[in-house]
Amino acid sequence: MQLFREVRNQYTQSVRKAKASFFKQKFASCSSNSKMFWDTVKSLENKSTSSQLPTALRLGNTVSTDKSAIIENFNKHFSTAGHAFLLATPTPANSSAPTTATCPSLPSFSFTQIQIADVLKELQNLDPYKSAGLDNLDPLFLKLSAAIVATPITSLFNLSFVSSKIPKDWKAAAVIPLFKGGDTLDPNCYRPISILPCLSKVFESQVNKQITDHFESHRTFSAMQSGHRCTSATLKVLNDIITAIDKRQYCAAVFIDLAKAFDSVNHRILIGRLNILGFSNDCLAWFTNYFADRVQCVKSEGLLSGPLAVSMGVPQGSILGPTLFSVYINDVALAAGDSVIHLYSDDTILYTSVPSLDTVLTNLQTSFNAIQHSFRGLQMLLNASKTKCMLFNRSLPTPARPTSITTLDCSDLEYVDNYKYLLHQFQYGTFILKANNLFHSCRSR
């Protein structure tokens, strides 16, 4: 067995060296001829990505069984996912975008030149098993030829900053429908997995680092946002609820679910947010171009749908998407009033605690109303059927049917005994034991 491992490792190393040598020789011969360089790139085959299509799909009142029609219908459904708010509220909403926190001391932000060494490191760290985007540029090729292509790629990135333009090929996504469970005929039961061009993700990684470094150094994000740090988000919520229970207070929470949150981002509102945060005119022009002319195609079983424009949302599967979404919803926390709101990506929990049950529910309802208006101002639609309430208490009298928390549309939210928030289970009856165990396990990481 040991001999087998040694031979296998030697074989793997030999294959890698041979591939690296092949790419180096291939591109060294055309390093001074850009046309030959890109012809060589296009001649390289990419790995294919496939998924199994359903045998039939329903869109509206029509059920399609032809696979070509199915991928076209998937694309129509996914490309308009962000229009949920506009479809649900055909007349202008009375809500306005949430008040923006003023940042008088925040200096302006401008892009700085990207360094070759940083791009080289990104290319060398690429996962060679990831799929290529619609540009067919394979990450394995970029990884193996990193030392050769890092310099021209860096020049291309910096030229994008100067011109405030992004190549159109980098704004095209291949979408794969992944079944989540439920009715196989219903396109809402499929999650769109976007595959973006590899170079666009390398570029966005560099842009995202500049932006997040700026935000973190100036504490731009609300204290109620954990961005994408799941552990800190969970610990904050757990600590607050446990503290309230230890004080023998009632604690009530609303777990807020938004319909197609990432797909619903309004680009005009987001650009306005970046402007208020001190982004330079060149940066605003770059982001305006970043959102313009984005398209997607559905790809599955060797079939590719026609391209459709995507006019809303932050690109799912992108590096910048989560950061831009955090910017978009950052000031929602200002509407929480006497309650506490915690935002982690598109997972939101609103909670409050006082000794009186009636007071805690009244305060929670008031805050929930204000939060709903803020989300409506951002053109984000509440998914009432998936938004739930929960009461946390220990040895305190609780009526069998507490006063309902309602939406602005007068729908009663369901009280639940357990809810999965940030991959952790909140459970009514045994909350203290589960929470303390989770609290200590998180701290030990």
C-alpha positions in Angstrom: 0.0 0.0 0.0 2.8 2.3 0.8 4.5 1.6 -2.5 1.2 2.4 -4.3 1.0 5.8 -2.5 4.6 6.7 -3.5 4.0 5.8 -7.1 0.7 7.6 -7.2 2.3 10.8 -5.7 5.2 10.6 -8.2 2.7 10.3 -11.1 0.6 13.2 -9.9 3.7 15.4 -9.5 4.9 14.4 -13.0 1.5 15.3 -14.6 1.5 18.7 -12.9 5.0 19.4 -14.0 4.2 18.3 -17.6 1.1 20.5 -17.7 3.0 23.5 -16.3 5.8 23.1 -18.8 3.3 22.8 -21.6 1.5 26.0 -20.7 4.7 27.9 -20.2 6.1 26.9 -23.6 2.7 27.5 -25.3 2.4 31.1 -24.0 6.1 32.0 -24.1 5.9 31.6 -27.9 3.1 34.2 -28.2 3.9 36.5 -25.3 4.6 39.4 -27.7 1.5 38.8 -30.0 -1.7 39.6 -28.2 -3.9 38.1 -31.0 -2.0 34.8 -30.9 -2.1 34.9 -27.1 -5.9 35.0 -27.0 -6.3 32.6 -29.8 -4.3 30.2 -27.7 -6.5 30.8 -24.7 -9.7 30.2 -26.7 -8.3 26.9 -28.1 -8.0 25.4 -24.6 -10.9 23.3 -23.5 -12.7 24.0 -20.3 -14.3 21.6 -17.9 -18.0 21.2 -18.5 -20.6 21.8 -15.8 -23.8 19.9 -15.8 -26.9 19.4 -13.8 -30.0 17.3 -14.3 -33.0 19.0 -15.6 -36.5 18.1 -14.4 -38.6 16.2 -16.9 -41.1 19.1 -16.9 -41.4 22.6 -15.6 -44.4 24.9 -15.0 -44.2 28.6 -15.8 -47.5 30.3 -15.3 -50.2 28.0 -16.6 -48.0 26.3 -19.1 -46.1 23.1 -18.4 -43.1 22.4 -20.7 -41.5 19.0 -21.3 -39.0 19.9 -24.0 -35.6 20.4 -22.5 -34.8 23.5 -24.6 -38.0 25.1 -23.5 -37.3 24.1 -19.9 -33.9 25.9 -19.7 -35.4 29.0 -21.4 -38.2 29.1 -18.8 -35.7 28.7 -16.0 -33.8 31.7 -17.4 -37.0 33.8 -17.6 -37.9 32.9 -14.0 -34.4 33.5 -12.6 -33.7 36.7 -14.5 -36.9 38.3 -13.1 -36.6 37.0 -9.6 -35.7 40.5 -8.2 -39.0 42.0 -9.5 -41.0 40.4 -6.6 -41.5 43.7 -4.9 -42.6 45.6 -8.1 -45.0 42.8 -8.9 -46.5 42.7 -5.4 -46.8 46.5 -5.2 -47.7 47.8 -8.7 -48.4 51.3 -7.3 -45.6 53.3 -5.7 -45.1 52.4 -2.1 -45.5 55.0 0.6 -42.2 54.0 2.2 -39.0 55.7 1.5 -35.5 54.3 1.7 -34.2 54.2 5.3 -32.5 57.2 6.7 -28.8 57.0 6.1 -26.4 57.4 9.0 -24.2 60.4 8.5 -20.5 59.8 8.3 -19.0 63.3 8.6 -15.5 62.0 9.4 -15.4 59.3 6.7 -12.8 60.3 4.0 -13.6 59.8 0.3 -12.8 56.4 -1.2 -11.0 55.9 -4.5 -9.5 52.8 -6.1 -5.8 52.3 -5.9 -3.6 50.5 -8.4 -3.7 46.7 -8.1 -0.2 45.2 -7.7 1.1 42.3 -9.9 2.2 40.4 -6.8 -1.4 40.4 -5.4 -2.9 39.2 -8.7 -0.2 36.5 -9.0 -1.1 35.2 -5.5 -4.8 35.1 -6.4 -4.1 33.2 -9.6 -1.8 30.7 -7.9 -4.5 30.1 -5.2 -7.3 29.4 -7.7 -9.2 26.1 -7.2 -8.4 24.1 -10.4 -11.6 22.1 -9.9 -13.9 25.0 -10.2 -15.9 25.3 -13.5 -15.1 27.9 -16.2 -17.6 30.7 -16.9 -19.2 31.5 -20.2 -15.9 32.8 -21.4 -14.5 29.2 -21.2 -11.4 30.4 -19.5 -10.4 27.5 -17.2 -9.1 28.2 -13.7 -6.6 25.4 -14.1 -5.0 27.2 -17.1 -4.8 30.5 -15.1 -3.3 28.7 -12.1 -0.6 26.9 -14.2 0.2 30.0 -16.3 0.0 32.5 -13.4 3.6 33.6 -13.6 3.2 34.5 -17.3 -0.3 36.0 -17.4 -0.3 37.9 -14.0 1.3 41.1 -15.5 -1.1 41.6 -18.5 -4.1 40.7 -16.4 -3.0 43.3 -13.7 -2.7 45.9 -16.5 -6.2 45.0 -17.6 -7.6 45.4 -14.1 -6.0 48.8 -13.7 -7.2 49.9 -17.1 -10.7 49.1 -15.9 -10.3 51.5 -13.1 -9.0 54.3 -15.4 -11.8 53.8 -18.0 -14.6 53.0 -15.5 -15.5 50.1 -17.7 -15.6 46.3 -17.3 -15.4 43.9 -20.2 -18.9 42.7 -21.1 -17.7 39.0 -21.1 -17.1 39.4 -17.3 -20.7 40.4 -16.7 -22.2 37.3 -18.1 -23.2 34.5 -15.8 -23.9 30.8 -16.5 -26.8 29.7 -14.1 -27.3 26.1 -13.1 -30.7 25.3 -11.5 -30.3 23.2 -8.3 -33.4 21.5 -6.9 -34.0 22.5 -3.2 -37.0 20.1 -2.6 -40.7 20.4 -3.0 -42.6 20.4 -6.3 -40.3 19.6 -9.2 -42.6 21.5 -11.6 -42.3 24.7 -9.6 -39.2 26.9 -10.6 -39.4 28.5 -7.1 -38.1 25.1 -5.8 -34.8 25.6 -7.6 -31.9 27.6 -6.5 -29.9 29.4 -9.2 -26.2 28.7 -8.9 -24.3 31.3 -10.8 -20.9 30.6 -12.4 -19.0 33.8 -13.3 -15.9 34.1 -15.4 -12.8 33.3 -13.4 -11.0 36.6 -14.2 -14.0 38.6 -13.0 -13.8 36.9 -9.6 -10.1 37.5 -9.4 -10.7 41.1 -10.2 -13.6 41.4 -7.8 -11.5 39.9 -5.0 -9.0 42.7 -5.3 -11.8 45.4 -5.5 -13.5 43.8 -2.5 -10.4 43.9 -0.4 -9.9 47.6 -1.0 -13.5 48.4 -0.1 -13.7 46.2 3.0 -10.4 47.5 4.3 -11.7 51.0 3.9 -15.0 50.2 5.6 -13.4 48.3 8.5 -10.8 51.0 9.1 -13.5 53.6 9.4 -16.2 51.4 11.0 -18.7 52.1 8.3 -21.0 49.2 8.9 -23.6 49.3 11.6 -22.7 47.6 14.9 -25.8 45.4 14.3 -24.2 43.9 11.2 -21.9 40.9 11.2 -21.3 41.0 7.5 -20.3 37.4 6.8 -18.9 36.5 10.2 -21.4 33.8 11.3 -19.9 33.1 14.7 -20.0 36.7 15.9 -23.6 37.1 14.7 -24.7 33.9 16.6 -22.8 34.8 19.8 -24.3 38.3 19.9 -27.8 37.1 19.6 -27.3 34.2 22.0 -25.7 36.4 24.6 -28.5 39.0 24.5 -31.3 36.4 24.8 -29.5 34.5 27.6 -28.9 37.7 29.5 -32.6 38.6 29.3 -33.7 35.2 30.5 -31.3 35.3 33.4 -32.9 38.6 34.4 -36.3 36.9 34.4 -37.5 39.0 31.5 -39.7 38.1 28.6 -37.8 38.0 25.3 -39.6 37.9 22.0 -38.1 37.7 18.5 -39.1 37.9 14.9 -37.0 36.0 12.4 -37.4 38.0 9.2 -37.3 36.3 5.8 -37.0 38.4 2.6 -38.1 37.2 -0.8 -35.2 37.0 -3.2 -33.2 39.5 -1.1 -30.0 39.5 -3.2 -31.9 39.6 -6.4 -34.0 42.6 -5.3 -31.2 45.2 -4.8 -32.1 48.4 -6.7 -28.9 49.7 -8.4 -29.9 53.3 -8.2 -30.5 53.2 -4.5 -27.2 51.3 -4.0 -25.2 53.8 -6.0 -26.7 56.5 -3.9 -25.6 54.7 -0.8 -22.0 54.5 -2.1 -22.1 58.2 -2.9 -23.2 59.0 0.7 -20.3 56.8 2.0 -17.8 59.0 0.2 -17.0 57.0 -3.0 -15.4 59.2 -5.6 -17.1 60.0 -8.9 -14.7 57.6 -10.7 -15.7 54.8 -8.3 -19.4 55.5 -8.8 -18.9 55.5 -12.6 -17.1 52.1 -12.2 -20.0 50.6 -10.2 -22.6 52.0 -12.5 -20.8 50.2 -15.4 -20.4 47.1 -13.2 -24.2 46.8 -13.0 -25.0 47.8 -16.5 -25.5 45.2 -19.3 -25.4 42.2 -17.1 -26.8 39.0 -18.7 -27.3 35.4 -17.7 -27.9 32.1 -19.4 -29.1 28.8 -17.9 -26.7 25.9 -18.6 -27.5 22.3 -18.0 -27.0 18.9 -19.6 -25.0 20.4 -22.4 -27.7 22.9 -23.3 -27.4 26.7 -23.1 -30.3 29.1 -23.1 -30.3 32.4 -24.8 -29.0 35.4 -22.8 -31.4 37.5 -20.8 -30.7 40.9 -19.2 -30.5 41.2 -15.4 -31.5 44.7 -14.4 -31.7 44.2 -10.6 -29.8 42.6 -7.8 -26.2 42.0 -6.8 -24.6 39.1 -8.8 -25.0 35.9 -6.9 -21.8 33.9 -6.9 -19.8 37.1 -7.1 -17.2 38.2 -4.6 -18.5 41.8 -4.4 -22.2 40.7 -4.0 -22.2 40.1 -0.2 -20.3 43.3 0.6 -22.6 45.4 -1.7 -25.7 43.8 -0.1 -24.4 44.8 3.4 -24.0 48.4 2.2 -27.5 48.3 0.8 -29.2 47.2 4.1 -26.8 48.8 6.5 -29.1 51.6 7.7 -32.1 49.4 8.3 -30.9 49.0 11.9 -31.7 52.7 12.5 -35.4 51.9 12.4 -35.2 49.2 15.2 -36.2 51.7 18.0 -36.5 50.0 21.4 -35.7 46.6 19.9 -32.4 45.1 18.8 -31.9 44.1 15.2 -29.1 41.9 14.0 -28.3 41.6 10.3 -26.2 38.8 8.9 -26.3 38.9 5.1 -30.0 38.4 4.3 -30.8 36.7 7.7 -32.3 39.2 10.0 -33.5 38.8 13.6 -35.4 41.5 15.5 -35.8 41.0 19.3 -36.5 42.8 22.5 -36.9 42.0 26.2 -38.7 43.6 29.2 -40.3 42.2 32.4 -43.9 42.5 31.0 -45.1 40.2 28.2 -47.6 42.8 26.9 -44.9 45.5 26.7 -42.4 43.2 25.0 -44.9 42.3 22.3 -46.0 45.9 21.8 -42.4 47.1 21.5 -41.7 44.3 19.1 -44.7 45.1 16.9 -43.7 48.8 16.8 -40.2 48.0 15.8 -41.3 45.4 13.3 -43.6 47.9 11.6 -40.7 50.4 11.2 -38.4 47.7 9.9 -40.9 46.7 7.3 -41.2 50.3 6.1 -37.4 50.4 5.8 -37.3 47.3 3.7 -40.1 48.5 1.5 -38.2 51.7 1.0 -35.4 49.5 -0.3 -37.9 47.7 -2.6 -37.5 44.4 -0.6 -40.4 42.2 -0.1 -41.2 40.4 3.2 -41.9 36.7 2.9 -44.6 36.6 5.5 -45.1 32.8 5.3 -41.5 32.2 6.3 -41.2 35.1 8.8 -41.7 33.6 12.3 -42.0 34.7 15.9 -40.6 33.0 19.0 -40.9 33.7 22.8 -38.0 32.9 25.0 -38.6 32.5 28.8 -37.9 30.3 31.7 -40.5 29.6 34.4 -42.6 32.7 33.4 -46.3 32.5 32.8 -47.2 32.6 29.1 -50.7 32.4 27.5 -51.4 29.5 25.2 -52.0 32.0 22.4 -49.9 35.2 22.8 -50.9 38.4 21.1 -50.1 38.1 17.4 -47.3 40.1 15.7 -48.7 41.2 12.3 -47.3 42.4 9.0 -48.2 45.8 7.4 -50.6 43.8 5.3 -52.3 42.6 8.5 -51.1 39.0 8.2 -50.5 37.3 11.5 -47.0 35.8 11.9 -46.8 32.2 13.1 -45.3 31.5 16.6 -42.9 28.6 16.4 -41.1 26.4 19.0 -37.9 26.1 17.0 -36.2 28.0 14.2 -33.0 27.5 12.3 -31.0 30.7 12.3 -27.5 30.9 10.8 -27.3 27.1 10.8 -28.1 26.9 14.5 -31.4 25.6 16.0 -33.2 27.9 18.3 -35.6 25.9 20.3 -38.3 27.2 22.8 -38.4 24.4 25.4 -34.7 23.6 25.8 -33.3 26.9 24.7 -31.0 27.5 27.7 -29.2 24.2 27.5 -28.8 24.3 23.7 -27.8 28.0 23.7 -25.1 27.5 26.4 -23.7 24.5 24.6 -23.5 26.5 21.4 -22.1 29.6 23.1 -19.2 27.6 24.6 -18.6 25.7 21.4 -18.4 29.0 19.4 -16.0 30.5 21.9 -13.7 27.5 21.7 -13.2 28.0 18.0 
